[in-house]
Amino acid sequence: MNELESLGWRGFFASQVDADTGLAPARVMAAHRGRVDVAGADFRCSVTLSGNSAALVMTVGDWVLIDRDGPRVDRVLERFGAFKRGAAGTSNTIQLIAANVDTLFIVTSANRDFNVARLERYLAISHDAGAYPLIVITKADMVESAEAYVARARALGNSLSVESMDAREPDDVGKLRPWCGPGQTVALLGSSGVGKSTLINTLTGAGLDTREVREDDQRGRHTTTSRSMHRLPQGGWLIDTPGMRELRLVQSGDALDDVFSEIAAFAADCRFSDCRHEAEPGCAVRAAIDAGVLDQQRLERFRKLQAEDRRNSETVAERRARDRNLGQLYKSILSGKQRLKGGNE
């Protein structure tokens, strides 16, 4: 395996590059505000994003073509997948988290952080990016038995991979090594305080800066503020991401069907293709719930994520039109109430 291949280079990217381009392929190893750190076959450098390169949308894990005379980023190669989310706030801007990731370690912990609804969100993001999801339950040493957490996680999907561990123990973390081989890229996703930095330290043998877990709520303070790639002893690469307090789905409709595949399967047998699974006749989803083979709460979480995804995926024009229609509806209702009140006086 040559140096480029060890960085994750493969035929998918090579097919996008002309042999005589004169530009050097390189991978984005770290993304900062206004610059990126890149690595190629025989060079490492930090590239300031200015001029045309400042307009290029790139993130950690991307493959780019570098004009080494600058150095300057000339082009971002097409990704085979990318993790994204709706940016925090009220805009519909899409924020890239990481690109070209083979496996996503979805990190939670065996304590109050464990949340089924949050795991379903992370699974949707993983499916949307085409990465293989693996749920990692940390702090297993802090509970009498971690098996209950493992069972709840595995119930979220057929053949879903779940591992529990003490993230401080190398032998325990060794369960993750099959996904960390040469040329492979893994990423971590999870909220602050679940032990991501500890897991990274054990996987890489590095000393990322972490702070003690607060005893009152078992939440740590993770000092990572930018995304970066770390070399793994097994030859692969690990992308670290900051803890995310707000994770909004965007353009993830098909991925939600993958995560909630049992609901999608029943829905295919509904009498009406636009069935809302409420009180419509011939609803196979309601029939499955009544028969006890489908969980009502899981359906409600599916609906909630669907509504969120539709809302966050709207264009500005669509959102304004929806708000305008709602405003007209409210005015109509208010006017009707005022007329009714006047007629009764």
Residue frames relative to the residue before (quaternion, step in Angstrom):
aa qw qx qy qz dx dy dz
M 1.0000 0.0000 0.0000 0.0000 0.00 0.00 0.00
N 0.3170 -0.7594 0.5345 0.1926 3.59 -0.74 1.05
E 0.7417 -0.4404 0.2725 0.4261 3.56 -1.32 0.19
L 0.6479 0.5116 -0.3282 0.4590 3.60 0.95 -0.82
E 0.6608 0.5030 -0.3107 0.4625 3.58 0.93 -0.88
S 0.6330 0.5305 -0.3324 0.4554 3.58 1.07 -0.68
L 0.6472 0.4961 -0.3060 0.4912 3.57 1.26 -0.43
G 0.6401 -0.5306 0.3266 0.4496 3.59 1.28 -0.17
W 0.3963 0.7221 -0.4738 0.3115 3.58 1.29 0.16
R 0.0743 0.7937 -0.5985 0.0788 3.57 -0.98 0.87
G 0.7621 -0.4158 0.2512 0.4280 3.54 -1.32 0.20
F 0.5732 0.6046 -0.3814 0.4005 3.59 1.06 -0.66
F 0.7149 0.4203 -0.2503 0.4996 3.58 0.98 -0.83
A 0.6318 0.5545 -0.3373 0.4238 3.58 0.96 -0.85
S 0.6386 0.5483 -0.3306 0.4270 3.60 1.06 -0.72
Q 0.6628 0.5109 -0.3028 0.4561 3.60 1.22 -0.31
V 0.6958 0.4708 -0.2471 0.4828 3.60 1.28 -0.19
D 0.3763 -0.6984 0.5648 0.2270 3.56 -0.93 0.93
A 0.5542 -0.6492 0.4117 0.3193 3.57 -0.93 0.91
D 0.7648 0.3580 -0.1903 0.5008 3.59 1.04 -0.74
T 0.2845 0.8075 -0.4847 0.1789 3.57 1.15 0.43
G 0.3525 -0.7465 0.4961 0.2688 3.59 1.08 -0.65
L 0.6264 0.5087 -0.3346 0.4867 3.57 1.28 -0.04
A 0.3707 -0.7451 0.5195 0.1937 3.56 -1.09 0.73
P 0.3779 -0.7103 0.5369 0.2538 3.61 -0.84 0.89
A 0.0582 0.7839 -0.6144 0.0686 3.54 -1.07 0.79
R 0.3574 -0.7283 0.5436 0.2155 3.53 -1.19 0.53
V 0.4450 -0.6671 0.5260 0.2832 3.57 -1.07 0.79
M 0.1914 -0.8185 0.5379 0.0645 3.56 -0.47 1.26
A 0.7858 -0.0033 0.0066 0.6184 3.58 1.17 -0.50
A 0.1849 -0.7764 0.5962 0.0876 3.56 -1.03 0.82
H 0.0296 -0.7835 0.6198 -0.0332 3.53 -0.80 1.12
R 0.6157 -0.5135 0.4153 0.4299 3.54 -1.24 0.09
G 0.8498 0.1363 -0.1228 0.4941 3.55 -0.61 1.17
R 0.8034 0.1104 -0.0963 0.5772 3.63 1.19 0.02
V 0.1744 -0.7520 0.6228 0.1275 3.55 -1.33 0.36
D 0.3140 -0.6934 0.6109 0.2178 3.54 -1.23 0.58
V 0.0579 -0.8217 0.5669 -0.0128 3.59 -0.75 1.04
A 0.1538 -0.7625 0.6209 0.0969 3.54 -1.33 0.44
G 0.0990 -0.7911 0.6030 0.0294 3.53 -0.99 0.96
A 0.7927 -0.3161 0.2180 0.4736 3.57 -1.28 -0.29
D 0.8271 0.0568 0.0050 0.5591 3.59 0.94 -0.81
F 0.7379 0.3575 -0.2442 0.5177 3.60 1.08 0.50
R 0.1169 -0.7242 0.6740 0.0874 3.49 -1.39 0.42
C 0.1821 0.7942 -0.5677 0.1175 3.58 -0.90 0.80
S 0.3749 -0.6690 0.5873 0.2587 3.51 -1.37 0.26
V 0.1467 -0.8134 0.5618 0.0339 3.58 -0.76 1.08
T 0.3330 -0.7286 0.5681 0.1886 3.54 -0.80 1.06
L 0.3127 -0.7539 0.5507 0.1750 3.57 -0.90 0.94
S 0.2325 0.7503 -0.5774 0.2229 3.52 -0.36 1.31
G 0.7727 0.3087 -0.2404 0.4998 3.55 -1.22 0.36
N 0.8382 -0.1265 0.1116 0.5186 3.58 -0.97 -0.90
S 0.6372 0.5505 -0.3400 0.4187 3.59 1.02 -0.73
A 0.5837 0.5889 -0.3731 0.4163 3.59 1.16 -0.52
A 0.6725 0.4948 -0.2924 0.4663 3.58 1.17 -0.54
L 0.5481 0.6093 -0.4030 0.4073 3.60 1.24 -0.21
V 0.3043 -0.7431 0.5684 0.1791 3.55 -0.91 0.93
M 0.1691 0.7892 -0.5702 0.1528 3.57 -0.49 1.15
T 0.1170 -0.7773 0.6160 0.0518 3.50 -1.28 0.45
V 0.6928 -0.4499 0.3373 0.4514 3.56 -1.27 0.15
G 0.7361 0.3639 -0.3001 0.4854 3.56 -0.95 0.95
D 0.5239 0.6351 -0.4134 0.3889 3.59 1.22 -0.30
W 0.2860 -0.6867 0.6304 0.2220 3.53 -1.35 0.40
V 0.0517 -0.8055 0.5898 -0.0258 3.54 -0.87 1.03
L 0.3655 -0.6729 0.5845 0.2681 3.53 -1.35 0.23
I 0.1922 -0.8166 0.5427 0.0400 3.54 -0.75 1.16
D 0.2583 -0.6826 0.6602 0.1777 3.52 -1.10 0.84
R 0.2852 -0.8227 0.4685 0.1498 3.56 -0.19 1.29
D 0.5264 0.6223 -0.4234 0.3954 3.61 1.20 -0.18
G 0.6173 0.5881 -0.3354 0.4007 3.59 1.16 -0.58
P 0.3982 0.4173 -0.2733 -0.7698 1.46 0.71 -2.34
R 0.0844 -0.7973 0.5976 -0.0005 3.54 -1.18 0.68
V 0.4019 -0.6788 0.5559 0.2621 3.56 -1.07 0.77
D 0.2181 -0.8070 0.5401 0.0980 3.57 -0.61 1.15
R 0.8177 -0.0459 0.1043 0.5643 3.57 0.97 -0.85
V 0.2857 -0.7152 0.6083 0.1919 3.55 -1.21 0.61
L 0.3659 -0.7446 0.5141 0.2176 3.59 -0.71 1.03
E 0.6245 -0.5457 0.4077 0.3820 3.54 -1.21 0.59
R 0.3605 -0.7390 0.5335 0.1983 3.58 -0.98 0.87
F 0.3879 -0.6748 0.5545 0.2944 3.56 -1.19 0.44
G 0.7898 -0.0844 0.0231 0.6071 3.56 1.30 -0.07
A 0.0228 -0.7948 0.6063 0.0101 3.54 -1.19 0.52
F 0.3463 -0.6990 0.5855 0.2209 3.52 -1.10 0.76
K 0.0436 0.8039 -0.5883 0.0756 3.53 -0.87 0.97
R 0.0696 -0.7695 0.6314 0.0657 3.52 -1.30 0.28
G 0.5509 -0.5453 0.4881 0.4011 3.52 -1.30 0.19
A 0.4831 -0.6728 0.4707 0.3038 3.58 -0.81 0.96
A 0.6039 -0.5735 0.4096 0.3723 3.56 -1.14 0.66
G 0.6580 0.4838 -0.3755 0.4381 3.55 -1.09 0.72
T 0.6756 -0.5246 0.3635 0.3691 3.54 -1.27 -0.36
S 0.5264 0.6328 -0.4280 0.3732 3.62 1.22 -0.09
N 0.4162 -0.6846 0.5267 0.2842 3.55 -1.30 0.20
T 0.2748 0.7732 -0.5162 0.2452 3.58 1.17 0.64
I 0.3052 -0.7426 0.5700 0.1749 3.56 -1.01 0.86
Q 0.1760 -0.7817 0.5940 0.0714 3.56 -0.87 1.02
L 0.3239 -0.7347 0.5659 0.1870 3.56 -0.84 1.02
I 0.2702 -0.7696 0.5616 0.1391 3.55 -0.97 0.91
A 0.7561 -0.2125 0.1818 0.5917 3.58 0.86 -1.00
A 0.2394 -0.7879 0.5556 0.1145 3.57 -1.15 0.60
N 0.8510 0.1932 -0.1346 0.4694 3.53 -1.34 0.48
V 0.3141 0.7457 -0.5074 0.2963 3.54 0.87 1.08
D 0.3620 -0.7484 0.5187 0.1994 3.58 -0.86 0.96
T 0.8123 0.0642 0.0185 0.5794 3.58 0.90 -0.96
L 0.1931 -0.7685 0.5994 0.1131 3.56 -1.02 0.83
F 0.2200 -0.7357 0.6282 0.1253 3.55 -0.81 1.07
I 0.1524 -0.7791 0.6052 0.0587 3.57 -0.47 1.23
V 0.1278 -0.8498 0.5111 0.0158 3.54 -0.23 1.31
T 0.0788 0.7423 -0.6613 0.0738 3.52 -0.95 1.04
S 0.3310 -0.7540 0.5281 0.2074 3.60 -1.19 -0.05
A 0.5342 -0.6399 0.4623 0.3024 3.52 -1.25 0.56
N 0.5748 0.5157 -0.4268 0.4706 3.54 0.52 1.25
R 0.8190 -0.2652 0.1670 0.4806 3.58 -1.14 -0.51
D 0.5661 0.6002 -0.3959 0.4033 3.60 1.18 -0.27
F 0.5611 0.6201 -0.3995 0.3755 3.60 1.12 -0.57
N 0.1155 0.7971 -0.5694 0.1647 3.54 -0.55 1.22
V 0.4103 -0.7451 0.4739 0.2278 3.57 -0.49 1.23
A 0.6502 0.5263 -0.3241 0.4418 3.59 0.91 -0.88
R 0.6552 0.4993 -0.3188 0.4687 3.59 0.98 -0.79
L 0.6326 0.5277 -0.3359 0.4567 3.58 0.99 -0.79
E 0.6307 0.5276 -0.3369 0.4586 3.60 1.01 -0.74
R 0.6098 0.5356 -0.3444 0.4718 3.59 1.06 -0.68
Y 0.6823 0.4872 -0.2891 0.4621 3.57 0.84 -0.99
L 0.6318 0.5276 -0.3313 0.4611 3.58 1.01 -0.76
A 0.6317 0.5269 -0.3317 0.4618 3.59 1.02 -0.78
I 0.6431 0.5140 -0.3186 0.4697 3.58 0.99 -0.82
S 0.6552 0.5150 -0.3120 0.4562 3.57 0.97 -0.87
H 0.6607 0.4928 -0.3071 0.4757 3.59 0.90 -0.90
D 0.6415 0.5411 -0.3269 0.4344 3.58 0.96 -0.84
A 0.7252 0.4173 -0.2328 0.4958 3.58 1.08 -0.73
G 0.4748 -0.6994 0.4266 0.3215 3.59 1.25 -0.05
A 0.4865 0.6514 -0.4416 0.3794 3.59 1.21 0.44
Y 0.4990 -0.6364 0.4935 0.3200 3.55 -1.16 0.58
P 0.2528 -0.7983 0.5245 0.1540 3.65 -0.63 1.03
L 0.0047 -0.7655 0.6434 -0.0047 3.54 -1.06 0.83
I 0.2659 -0.7752 0.5549 0.1428 3.58 -0.61 1.13
V 0.1166 -0.7870 0.6054 0.0211 3.56 -0.80 1.11
I 0.1343 -0.7911 0.5953 0.0419 3.56 -0.61 1.19
T 0.1596 -0.8102 0.5613 0.0543 3.57 -0.43 1.25
K 0.7685 0.3665 -0.2874 0.4387 3.54 -1.43 0.07
A 0.2236 0.7971 -0.5242 0.1997 3.55 1.12 0.71
D 0.6124 0.5689 -0.3382 0.4323 3.57 1.22 -0.49
M 0.6576 0.5404 -0.3008 0.4302 3.58 1.25 -0.35
V 0.7060 0.3782 -0.2588 0.5399 3.59 1.28 0.00
E 0.6359 -0.5519 0.3797 0.3832 3.55 -1.20 0.52
S 0.7846 -0.0675 0.0585 0.6135 3.57 1.04 -0.82
A 0.2997 -0.7709 0.5405 0.1542 3.56 -0.82 1.04
E 0.4612 0.7235 -0.4283 0.2837 3.58 1.25 -0.23
A 0.6082 0.5551 -0.3609 0.4379 3.59 1.06 -0.66
Y 0.6522 0.4942 -0.3088 0.4847 3.60 1.04 -0.78
V 0.6343 0.5308 -0.3263 0.4576 3.57 1.00 -0.81
A 0.6608 0.5121 -0.3078 0.4543 3.58 0.93 -0.89
R 0.6532 0.5053 -0.3187 0.4652 3.60 0.97 -0.82
A 0.6591 0.4970 -0.3157 0.4679 3.58 1.01 -0.74
R 0.6767 0.4971 -0.3030 0.4507 3.60 0.89 -0.88
A 0.5938 0.5828 -0.3606 0.4216 3.59 1.16 -0.50
L 0.5898 0.6096 -0.3576 0.3906 3.61 1.24 -0.27
G 0.8251 -0.0324 0.0143 0.5639 3.61 1.17 -0.11
N 0.5520 -0.6046 0.4607 0.3428 3.54 -1.15 0.64
S 0.8556 0.0713 -0.0865 0.5054 3.57 -0.96 0.95
L 0.3233 0.7487 -0.5158 0.2624 3.60 1.14 0.52
S 0.3605 -0.7459 0.5234 0.1994 3.59 -0.81 1.01
V 0.0341 0.7871 -0.6112 0.0760 3.56 -0.83 1.06
E 0.0130 -0.7825 0.6224 -0.0081 3.57 -0.97 0.91
S 0.1632 -0.7589 0.6213 0.1066 3.58 -1.07 0.79
M 0.0931 0.8196 -0.5524 0.1203 3.57 -1.00 0.76
D 0.4018 -0.5835 0.6244 0.3290 3.47 -1.48 0.05
A 0.3614 -0.7893 0.4547 0.1990 3.58 -0.30 1.26
R 0.6099 0.5584 -0.3589 0.4328 3.61 1.22 -0.18
E 0.6768 0.5118 -0.2793 0.4495 3.57 1.23 -0.45
P 0.4257 -0.7318 0.4679 0.2537 3.63 -0.50 1.13
D 0.6530 0.5102 -0.3337 0.4493 3.60 0.93 -0.79
D 0.6384 0.5195 -0.3205 0.4689 3.58 1.06 -0.74
V 0.6871 0.4779 -0.2707 0.4757 3.55 0.91 -0.98
G 0.5109 0.6647 -0.3996 0.3707 3.58 1.24 -0.37
K 0.5107 0.6443 -0.4148 0.3898 3.58 1.24 -0.32
L 0.6892 0.4943 -0.2693 0.4561 3.58 1.18 -0.55
R 0.4701 0.7310 -0.4178 0.2648 3.60 1.22 -0.30
P 0.6019 0.5796 -0.3939 0.3830 3.68 0.93 -0.62
W 0.7045 0.4401 -0.2640 0.4902 3.61 1.18 -0.47
C 0.6719 0.5270 -0.2669 0.4466 3.59 1.30 -0.04
G 0.3329 0.7892 -0.4645 0.2249 3.60 1.18 0.46
P 0.7594 -0.3923 0.2670 0.4452 3.59 -1.32 0.15
G 0.8329 0.1989 -0.1742 0.4862 3.55 -0.95 0.96
Q 0.5935 0.5690 -0.3679 0.4343 3.60 1.25 -0.12
T 0.1840 -0.7736 0.5985 0.0974 3.55 -1.14 0.70
V 0.0500 -0.7771 0.6273 0.0080 3.52 -0.89 0.99
A 0.1576 -0.7684 0.6121 0.1008 3.54 -1.22 0.50
L 0.3030 -0.7295 0.5831 0.1900 3.53 -1.25 0.48
L 0.0089 -0.7733 0.6338 -0.0133 3.52 -1.07 0.82
G 0.3771 0.7071 -0.5315 0.2745 3.54 -0.86 0.94
S 0.5794 -0.6089 0.4152 0.3480 3.54 -1.16 0.53
S 0.6618 -0.5085 0.3676 0.4102 3.58 -1.26 0.34
G 0.7910 0.3581 -0.2529 0.4268 3.52 -1.10 0.75
V 0.5805 0.6080 -0.3827 0.3833 3.60 1.21 -0.03
G 0.6150 -0.5815 0.3425 0.4078 3.59 1.25 -0.01
K 0.2710 0.7875 -0.5160 0.2004 3.58 1.15 0.49
S 0.6839 0.4873 -0.3014 0.4517 3.59 0.84 -0.93
T 0.6212 0.5268 -0.3386 0.4711 3.57 1.04 -0.72
L 0.6459 0.5181 -0.3105 0.4668 3.56 0.99 -0.86
I 0.6534 0.5075 -0.3077 0.4699 3.58 0.95 -0.86
N 0.6368 0.5332 -0.3286 0.4496 3.58 0.95 -0.87
T 0.6882 0.4757 -0.2828 0.4693 3.57 0.94 -0.87
L 0.6546 0.5173 -0.3125 0.4542 3.58 0.99 -0.82
T 0.7932 0.3385 -0.1475 0.4842 3.57 0.89 -0.96
G 0.3779 -0.7111 0.4990 0.3202 3.55 1.16 -0.56
A 0.4854 0.6606 -0.4282 0.3804 3.57 1.31 0.25
G 0.3878 -0.7168 0.5308 0.2326 3.54 -1.31 0.06
L 0.0191 -0.8163 0.5770 -0.0155 3.57 0.50 1.14
D 0.5239 -0.6596 0.4473 0.3007 3.56 -1.06 0.78
T 0.0917 0.7706 -0.6256 0.0798 3.57 -0.73 1.10
R 0.3058 -0.7270 0.5796 0.2052 3.54 -1.29 0.26
E 0.6611 -0.5337 0.3517 0.3930 3.53 -1.22 0.50
V 0.5058 -0.6176 0.5068 0.3255 3.53 -1.21 0.60
R 0.4257 -0.6940 0.5168 0.2649 3.58 -0.88 0.90
E 0.4826 -0.7091 0.4343 0.2752 3.56 -0.77 1.02
D 0.6525 0.5587 -0.3363 0.3860 3.60 1.00 -0.70
D 0.8322 0.1182 -0.0653 0.5377 3.63 1.00 -0.61
Q 0.4443 -0.7369 0.4185 0.2907 3.59 1.33 0.23
R 0.5271 0.6150 -0.4249 0.4041 3.59 1.11 0.59
G 0.2953 -0.7559 0.5610 0.1632 3.53 -0.87 0.97
R 0.3691 -0.6841 0.5701 0.2659 3.54 -1.34 0.09
H 0.2002 -0.8070 0.5523 0.0602 3.53 -0.33 1.33
T 0.2875 -0.8049 0.4967 0.1508 3.59 -0.65 1.10
T 0.4565 0.6805 -0.4649 0.3353 3.63 1.22 -0.01
T 0.0523 -0.8205 0.5691 0.0070 3.60 -0.76 1.00
S 0.7524 0.2617 -0.1959 0.5718 3.60 1.21 -0.17
R 0.4832 -0.6708 0.4831 0.2885 3.55 -1.24 0.44
S 0.0631 0.8065 -0.5806 0.0918 3.55 -0.94 0.90
M 0.4114 -0.6927 0.5433 0.2361 3.55 -1.34 0.41
H 0.1376 -0.7887 0.5975 0.0453 3.55 -1.02 0.89
R 0.4553 -0.6786 0.5076 0.2731 3.56 -0.96 0.90
L 0.2534 -0.7622 0.5804 0.1341 3.56 -0.96 0.91
P 0.5968 -0.5937 0.3925 0.3705 3.62 -1.01 0.68
Q 0.6598 0.5142 -0.3096 0.4522 3.58 1.12 -0.60
G 0.6338 -0.5635 0.3144 0.4265 3.60 1.30 -0.03
G 0.6191 0.5494 -0.3483 0.4400 3.58 1.25 -0.20
W 0.4327 -0.6771 0.5326 0.2658 3.52 -1.34 -0.21
L 0.1847 -0.7725 0.6016 0.0846 3.52 -1.11 0.78
I 0.2038 -0.7666 0.5992 0.1081 3.56 -0.89 0.98
D 0.2108 -0.7699 0.5935 0.1032 3.54 -0.77 1.07
T 0.0851 -0.7810 0.6169 0.0471 3.56 -1.06 0.78
P 0.5503 -0.6134 0.4367 0.3608 3.61 -1.02 0.66
G 0.6138 -0.5253 0.4303 0.4028 3.57 -1.22 0.41
M 0.2354 -0.7967 0.5470 0.1030 3.57 -0.91 0.90
R 0.2454 -0.7909 0.5460 0.1272 3.55 -0.57 1.13
E 0.7769 0.1635 -0.0961 0.6004 3.57 1.17 -0.53
L 0.0187 0.7994 -0.5976 0.0593 3.56 -0.60 1.15
R 0.0463 -0.8234 0.5645 -0.0342 3.55 -0.34 1.29
L 0.3938 -0.7146 0.5297 0.2315 3.55 -0.85 1.00
V 0.0352 0.7825 -0.6210 0.0285 3.55 -1.14 0.65
Q 0.8492 -0.0022 -0.0471 0.5260 3.56 -0.88 1.04
S 0.4600 0.7004 -0.4151 0.3542 3.57 0.97 0.91
G 0.2161 0.8367 -0.4865 0.1287 3.60 1.19 0.44
D 0.6985 0.4541 -0.2790 0.4776 3.60 0.78 -0.98
A 0.6325 0.5372 -0.3340 0.4470 3.58 1.04 -0.74
L 0.6192 0.5355 -0.3441 0.4599 3.59 1.05 -0.69
D 0.6258 0.5237 -0.3357 0.4706 3.58 1.03 -0.73
D 0.6335 0.5209 -0.3307 0.4669 3.59 1.09 -0.66
V 0.6768 0.4950 -0.2930 0.4594 3.58 0.92 -0.93
F 0.7649 0.2650 -0.1364 0.5710 3.56 0.99 -0.89
S 0.0498 0.8707 -0.4880 0.0363 3.56 0.96 0.92
E 0.6341 0.5377 -0.3535 0.4288 3.61 1.01 -0.66
I 0.6318 0.5093 -0.3324 0.4805 3.59 1.11 -0.67
A 0.6440 0.5206 -0.3158 0.4631 3.58 0.96 -0.87
A 0.6395 0.5312 -0.3285 0.4482 3.59 1.02 -0.75
F 0.6693 0.4684 -0.3008 0.4920 3.59 0.94 -0.83
A 0.6371 0.5542 -0.3312 0.4210 3.59 0.98 -0.86
A 0.5926 0.5855 -0.3633 0.4172 3.59 1.11 -0.60
D 0.7071 0.4403 -0.2556 0.4908 3.60 1.22 -0.45
C 0.4176 0.6984 -0.4822 0.3246 3.60 1.24 0.13
R 0.5907 -0.5960 0.4109 0.3565 3.58 -1.11 0.67
F 0.7803 0.2536 -0.1317 0.5563 3.59 0.98 -0.84
S 0.5000 -0.6878 0.4439 0.2827 3.57 -0.88 0.95
D 0.7288 0.3784 -0.2287 0.5228 3.59 1.18 -0.55
C 0.2143 0.8124 -0.5136 0.1740 3.58 1.19 0.53
R 0.2892 -0.7676 0.5531 0.1457 3.56 -0.94 0.95
H 0.4042 -0.7503 0.4381 0.2860 3.57 1.34 0.06
E 0.4529 0.6634 -0.4622 0.3759 3.51 0.97 0.93
A 0.7939 -0.2097 0.1619 0.5473 3.63 0.21 -1.22
E 0.3545 0.7562 -0.4860 0.2575 3.59 1.24 0.31
P 0.5003 -0.6380 0.4860 0.3262 3.60 -1.06 0.69
G 0.8159 0.2515 -0.1868 0.4860 3.56 -1.07 0.72
C 0.3800 0.7210 -0.4966 0.2984 3.59 1.14 0.53
A 0.3194 -0.7749 0.5195 0.1663 3.58 -0.50 1.19
V 0.6053 0.5591 -0.3559 0.4408 3.59 1.14 -0.58
R 0.6616 0.4831 -0.3036 0.4865 3.61 0.95 -0.90
A 0.6289 0.5363 -0.3360 0.4516 3.58 1.01 -0.77
A 0.6507 0.5102 -0.3130 0.4672 3.59 1.03 -0.80
I 0.6379 0.5099 -0.3266 0.4759 3.58 1.04 -0.73
D 0.6587 0.5076 -0.3070 0.4628 3.58 0.92 -0.90
A 0.6875 0.4724 -0.2770 0.4769 3.58 1.11 -0.70
G 0.5033 -0.6907 0.3973 0.3343 3.57 1.29 -0.10
V 0.5598 0.6113 -0.3926 0.3984 3.59 1.22 0.29
L 0.7350 0.2738 -0.1930 0.5896 3.58 1.31 -0.02
D 0.4055 -0.7411 0.4930 0.2084 3.55 -0.93 0.96
Q 0.4740 -0.6922 0.4742 0.2670 3.57 -0.80 1.04
Q 0.6632 0.5126 -0.3174 0.4436 3.60 0.92 -0.85
R 0.6261 0.5195 -0.3481 0.4658 3.59 1.04 -0.67
L 0.6185 0.5251 -0.3435 0.4729 3.60 1.04 -0.71
E 0.6582 0.5095 -0.3150 0.4560 3.58 0.94 -0.84
R 0.6463 0.4950 -0.3274 0.4796 3.61 1.01 -0.74
F 0.6082 0.5473 -0.3419 0.4622 3.59 1.07 -0.74
R 0.6635 0.5016 -0.3015 0.4661 3.59 0.89 -0.93
K 0.6494 0.5285 -0.3188 0.4442 3.55 0.95 -0.89
L 0.6865 0.4674 -0.2867 0.4774 3.59 0.91 -0.88
Q 0.6028 0.5478 -0.3521 0.4612 3.59 1.09 -0.67
A 0.6710 0.4961 -0.2944 0.4658 3.57 0.89 -0.97
E 0.6479 0.5138 -0.3160 0.4652 3.57 0.99 -0.82
D 0.6596 0.5121 -0.3095 0.4548 3.57 0.94 -0.90
R 0.6463 0.5080 -0.3251 0.4675 3.60 0.96 -0.83
R 0.6673 0.5139 -0.3015 0.4469 3.56 0.91 -0.93
N 0.7233 0.4455 -0.2485 0.4653 3.58 0.87 -0.95
S 0.6733 0.4930 -0.2910 0.4679 3.59 1.22 -0.43
E 0.4652 0.6856 -0.4458 0.3388 3.58 1.25 -0.10
T 0.4370 -0.6326 0.5602 0.3084 3.52 -1.19 0.54
V 0.6750 -0.4761 0.3585 0.4350 3.56 -1.24 0.27
A 0.6518 0.5202 -0.3139 0.4540 3.60 0.97 -0.88
E 0.6581 0.5062 -0.3104 0.4630 3.58 0.96 -0.88
R 0.6574 0.5102 -0.3159 0.4557 3.57 0.97 -0.83
R 0.6550 0.5030 -0.3185 0.4652 3.57 0.96 -0.82
A 0.6401 0.5189 -0.3265 0.4631 3.58 1.02 -0.79
R 0.6509 0.5092 -0.3213 0.4623 3.59 0.96 -0.83
D 0.6625 0.5019 -0.3046 0.4652 3.57 0.93 -0.91
R 0.6431 0.5217 -0.3226 0.4585 3.57 1.04 -0.79
N 0.6607 0.5003 -0.3083 0.4670 3.59 0.97 -0.84
L 0.6403 0.5087 -0.3273 0.4734 3.58 1.03 -0.75
G 0.6335 0.5363 -0.3252 0.4530 3.56 1.03 -0.80
Q 0.6567 0.4989 -0.3058 0.4756 3.58 0.99 -0.83
L 0.6301 0.5289 -0.3325 0.4612 3.59 1.04 -0.75
Y 0.6633 0.5021 -0.3115 0.4592 3.59 0.90 -0.91
K 0.6469 0.5147 -0.3216 0.4618 3.58 0.99 -0.84
S 0.6383 0.5287 -0.3236 0.4564 3.59 1.01 -0.83
I 0.6566 0.5016 -0.3105 0.4700 3.58 0.96 -0.87
L 0.6630 0.5083 -0.3031 0.4584 3.58 0.92 -0.92
S 0.6465 0.5173 -0.3188 0.4613 3.58 1.00 -0.85
G 0.6451 0.5234 -0.3182 0.4568 3.56 1.00 -0.82
K 0.6478 0.5095 -0.3202 0.4671 3.58 0.99 -0.80
Q 0.6582 0.5095 -0.3150 0.4560 3.59 0.98 -0.80
R 0.6451 0.5054 -0.3253 0.4718 3.60 1.05 -0.75
L 0.6402 0.5248 -0.3163 0.4633 3.55 1.02 -0.81
K 0.6511 0.5114 -0.3093 0.4678 3.55 0.99 -0.85
G 0.6579 0.5108 -0.3101 0.4583 3.58 0.99 -0.84
G 0.6605 0.5174 -0.3060 0.4499 3.58 1.02 -0.73
N 0.6790 0.4951 -0.2910 0.4574 3.56 1.15 -0.59
E 0.6075 0.5875 -0.3550 0.3998 3.59 1.20 -0.40
